[in-house]
Amino acid sequence: MASKKSDMEHIPTSPFLKKLDNYWYHYKWHTIIGVILLVTVLICTLQMCQKPSYDTEIIYAGPHSITKVQQGDIKTSLSAFMKDRDGNGEVSLNLIPYWVDGDMMTDDKYDESDRGFMQQSSMQNKQNFHDEISAGDVVIYLVSHELFLEMMERGCLSSLTELVPSLSEDVLAKDKDGNATACGVTLASLPAGSLAGLSQLPADTVLCMQDLRFLNQLFNKNQSEAQHAYCKEMMTALLTFTLP
């Protein structure tokens, strides 16, 4: 019996198994965390691959709460000024709305009991809106005059009179001093502003576009340039549209 026990004690161990056992002892948690991170990255990558493809995206930010019906109307109206950029046989637009109401604390259209929560939501949406500008993935914006002035302060907007020299001063948005600026146009002053969905936006809504310099060009400069050129063509069509 003792001899059998002695034989078991001298069973040779694989060098590979010894190294594996030693590695697991010292790096167990490193490995587990690494696997979790890898799975997370794979899941995020798959989700990005499954994200719908759009010809372009447009952001609305302001005090108007856009319903699904109105969102559909706006997308239909704006799609008439678009071309099939990705060549999939259809025109597709993603409208990203951010409800931001800077006057909500003094406006009696909101119940006093709801104002705290709604103010927090408005502030978070405003931060998300500015994050979108910093990300540089969207070119065309529909914004309240208040947010338009904030975009002007960032110096991130293109001159629309350079795009369409024939623009009348009457359609140009006003800067903080009340002077006409080439950085935006008042949507309601354009014939396109009377189209379905767009006509329901507040009267001070400003149509503007982010300059190419502020787009995300870190990974694909050519793609950003192509996107900006596409949006310039769309913006030109919007600014020069006349009702039949």
C-alpha distance (Angstrom), angle and dihedral (degrees) to the residues before:
residue distance angle dihedral
M1 . . .
A2 3.82 . .
S3 3.81 89.7 .
K4 3.81 91.1 54.4
K5 3.81 91.0 50.6
S6 3.78 90.9 49.2
D7 3.81 90.8 51.8
M8 3.81 91.1 52.7
E9 3.80 90.8 51.6
H10 3.81 90.5 56.7
I11 3.82 97.1 49.3
P12 3.83 104.4 132.8
T13 3.81 115.8 -113.9
S14 3.83 121.9 -141.7
P15 3.84 111.8 -109.0
F16 3.80 88.4 -139.0
L17 3.80 92.3 55.2
K18 3.78 90.4 47.8
K19 3.81 90.7 52.5
L20 3.79 91.1 45.9
D21 3.77 91.8 50.1
N22 3.80 90.7 48.2
Y23 3.83 91.9 47.9
W24 3.79 92.1 49.8
Y25 3.79 91.1 49.5
H26 3.81 93.4 53.7
Y27 3.82 101.7 31.8
K28 3.80 105.4 29.8
W29 3.81 96.5 119.2
H30 3.79 93.0 39.6
T31 3.78 88.6 55.9
I32 3.80 94.8 45.9
I33 3.82 92.1 49.8
G34 3.81 90.5 46.2
V35 3.80 91.5 52.7
I36 3.82 91.4 48.8
L37 3.82 90.9 51.0
L38 3.79 91.2 47.6
V39 3.80 92.3 51.3
T40 3.81 90.1 47.7
V41 3.80 91.8 51.9
L42 3.80 91.2 47.9
I43 3.81 91.9 50.7
C44 3.82 92.1 48.4
T45 3.80 90.6 47.6
L46 3.79 91.8 51.4
Q47 3.80 90.9 48.5
M48 3.80 91.0 51.0
C49 3.79 90.7 49.5
Q50 3.80 89.4 52.7
K51 3.84 93.1 48.5
P52 3.81 111.1 117.6
S53 3.77 116.1 -103.5
Y54 3.81 117.6 -124.5
D55 3.77 131.2 -171.0
T56 3.79 87.0 -133.8
E57 3.79 143.5 -23.9
I58 3.80 129.2 -128.9
I59 3.79 127.1 -164.6
Y60 3.79 125.9 -144.6
A61 3.79 115.8 -165.5
G62 3.78 122.8 174.5
P63 3.81 146.6 85.8
H64 3.79 95.7 -64.0
S65 3.81 116.5 100.6
I66 3.80 106.0 -141.0
T67 3.80 115.1 -144.6
K68 3.80 122.5 -147.7
V69 3.80 89.9 -108.1
Q70 3.79 92.4 52.3
Q71 3.78 90.9 44.4
G72 3.79 88.7 55.9
D73 3.81 90.9 48.6
I74 3.80 92.5 50.1
K75 3.78 92.3 48.7
T76 3.81 90.9 49.3
S77 3.81 92.2 49.4
L78 3.80 94.8 46.4
S79 3.80 93.4 44.1
A80 3.81 88.2 67.5
F81 3.83 87.9 69.7
M82 3.79 94.7 48.7
K83 3.78 136.8 87.2
D84 3.79 130.5 -147.6
R85 3.78 97.3 -91.2
D86 3.80 100.1 174.0
G87 3.81 94.9 42.5
N88 3.81 96.0 -124.4
G89 3.79 92.6 130.8
E90 3.80 98.0 -103.6
V91 3.78 140.1 72.3
S92 3.80 114.5 -119.6
L93 3.79 130.0 -176.7
N94 3.78 130.4 -175.3
L95 3.81 114.4 -152.5
I96 3.81 112.8 -160.8
P97 3.84 112.6 -163.1
Y98 3.81 125.1 -160.6
W99 3.79 116.4 -173.6
V100 3.81 105.8 -144.8
D101 3.80 119.3 165.3
G102 3.79 114.9 177.4
D103 3.83 92.8 -179.4
M104 3.77 98.5 50.2
M105 3.80 95.5 108.0
T106 3.81 91.2 58.8
D107 3.79 98.5 34.6
D108 3.80 115.3 96.1
K109 3.81 92.9 -153.4
Y110 3.81 87.6 89.3
D111 3.80 124.2 69.2
E112 3.78 111.4 -113.0
S113 3.80 91.0 -128.0
D114 3.82 90.9 58.9
R115 3.77 98.7 44.8
G116 3.80 97.4 87.8
F117 3.78 93.8 55.3
M118 3.79 93.3 40.1
Q119 3.78 92.5 49.2
Q120 3.79 89.4 53.6
S121 3.81 90.8 49.2
S122 3.80 91.2 48.5
M123 3.80 92.3 50.1
Q124 3.80 91.9 48.4
N125 3.80 91.3 49.0
K126 3.80 89.8 49.6
Q127 3.78 90.0 53.4
N128 3.80 90.4 48.4
F129 3.80 89.1 50.2
H130 3.80 92.1 54.0
D131 3.79 89.8 45.5
E132 3.81 88.2 56.1
I133 3.81 89.7 53.8
S134 3.80 90.9 50.0
A135 3.82 91.5 47.7
G136 3.81 88.7 58.0
D137 3.80 96.8 -149.5
V138 3.82 98.1 121.9
V139 3.81 126.3 62.4
I140 3.83 107.4 -179.6
Y141 3.80 122.0 58.7
L142 3.81 136.4 -175.7
V143 3.80 106.5 -162.5
S144 3.78 143.1 161.4
H145 3.80 115.3 -98.4
E146 3.80 89.7 -108.7
L147 3.80 92.5 57.0
F148 3.79 90.9 41.6
L149 3.82 89.0 60.1
E150 3.81 89.3 50.7
M151 3.81 89.9 52.4
M152 3.81 89.0 49.9
E153 3.80 89.7 53.5
R154 3.79 88.7 55.1
G155 3.81 89.0 53.8
C156 3.78 91.8 -136.4
L157 3.82 100.7 126.7
S158 3.80 131.2 102.6
S159 3.78 124.2 -129.0
L160 3.80 108.5 -105.6
T161 3.82 93.4 -165.1
E162 3.79 88.3 62.2
L163 3.79 87.1 53.8
V164 3.82 94.4 45.3
P165 3.85 110.3 15.4
S166 3.81 91.7 -174.5
L167 3.81 93.5 67.4
S168 3.79 111.7 129.2
E169 3.79 119.1 -126.4
D170 3.80 87.1 -125.6
V171 3.80 91.9 71.6
L172 3.80 96.2 45.6
A173 3.78 118.7 106.5
K174 3.80 119.5 -118.2
D175 3.78 125.9 -111.8
K176 3.82 124.0 -136.0
D177 3.81 90.2 -80.1
G178 3.79 93.1 52.0
N179 3.79 95.3 -105.8
A180 3.80 123.4 133.9
T181 3.80 113.0 -100.0
A182 3.79 129.9 -162.9
C183 3.82 91.3 -140.6
G184 3.81 95.4 85.4
V185 3.78 147.1 4.1
T186 3.79 129.7 -137.7
L187 3.79 105.1 -109.0
A188 3.82 94.1 -145.3
S189 3.82 90.4 58.3
L190 3.81 91.8 60.8
P191 3.81 124.7 80.6
A192 3.82 86.4 -128.0
G193 3.81 88.0 61.0
S194 3.80 90.2 69.7
L195 3.79 93.4 60.9
A196 3.81 123.4 109.6
G197 3.78 113.7 -69.2
L198 3.79 94.0 3.5
S199 3.81 91.6 69.9
Q200 3.83 89.7 60.5
L201 3.80 93.7 60.6
P202 3.83 117.5 100.7
A203 3.81 116.8 -80.2
D204 3.82 93.0 -114.5
T205 3.84 94.7 55.1
V206 3.80 110.0 134.1
L207 3.80 125.8 -149.9
C208 3.80 112.6 -147.5
M209 3.78 142.1 147.1
Q210 3.78 134.9 -136.3
D211 3.79 117.7 -115.6
L212 3.79 119.6 -110.6
R213 3.81 91.1 -116.7
F214 3.79 90.0 66.5
L215 3.79 97.7 49.4
N216 3.78 121.9 104.9
Q217 3.80 104.0 -92.4
L218 3.79 97.7 155.2
F219 3.81 98.2 105.1
N220 3.80 105.3 18.7
K221 3.78 117.3 17.9
N222 3.79 93.2 172.0
Q223 3.81 91.8 53.9
S224 3.82 91.6 50.4
E225 3.79 91.1 49.5
A226 3.81 91.0 49.1
Q227 3.81 91.2 48.5
H228 3.81 92.0 50.2
A229 3.82 91.8 48.1
Y230 3.81 89.7 50.5
C231 3.82 91.6 50.7
K232 3.82 91.9 47.0
E233 3.79 88.3 56.8
M234 3.79 91.0 48.7
M235 3.79 92.2 46.5
T236 3.80 91.1 50.2
A237 3.80 89.6 53.4
L238 3.82 90.5 50.4
L239 3.79 94.1 48.2
T240 3.80 95.3 47.1
F241 3.81 97.7 40.9
T242 3.80 116.7 125.2
L243 3.77 126.7 -168.6
P244 3.84 115.1 -108.8
